[in-house]
Amino acid sequence: MSRVLLPVDPDQPARTRSAIEQVLRMRQVGPVTVRLLRVQPKVSGHVAMLFGAAELRELQLSTGAEDLQYAQKLLDLAGVPYVSTVLVGRSAETIVTAARDYFCDRIVFGSDPASLAGRIFGSLAQQVRQLLEAAGEGDAQVIGS
């Protein structure tokens, strides 16, 4: 059984659709478990001062849960079971940690060939690949760009 981590960026619905299409193709080959992940960025110290720690955490988790709804809807329509998780931190590092913690053997980003920023600065998938290689944890296959 393949364990797939599917990071979701609500600002890139085309990439989310592409990633889910990849998961559907994987399911045709064999069983797949899916963990949806939304990484919420940490807020600056100035913003954090305006909230209590518990209030800020709840705000980040609820916003992250809302961000996952589009991907959840697509998976529900396809009949694919999943578990959703919201974590707070730096995107690439948090994705690598989540893949390790949830024993995922694949991280699926989907593709978005129109992403100019990704071509100039390097995509999140590329950053995750580099972190996995640097940590000697190249067991998780990164799919997508």
Steps between C-alpha positions, in 0.01 A plus 500: 500500500629840405481783756462835329550844650315764298596855603230750409547865407159669472648762268580231240181303426637374166791340683260343750288353219813368331620337825165333554503371142840347577355331809209361296750350253694346790179342630454320169830320564445416867365614837588850612451687826490879475600758756401854401727761649466874530803677639406831656785749521616624836400858563746774586558596859318830449184325383529231767500769770141586404372153592527260787693182416188278507299749295773527237536122479124456459491768229783330308338157529154618395639696205702196397192279522313741271794491257467121473131502403554514123731197501266316739208562266694363201604189692146450633359518145756240388424276798856517632537476879744739664613651827546876523770672701588864561850582625673831565853569382724554200353322199783281370633401842152426634412286197818294541432451871139403432603247234735340751253514793215351295725240327412629154684349206375761251449875515274618220500866399339481161629727229445854388711579193383862508679571829758763412613542861571128526717510190695801625537425872451125507176330584391373838534146362864570413564634849344188653713275275815683611409474869426128468833440326694712750345308789572167335129430496453452129250220561203725427446553129410860414250515214422823321676828454 
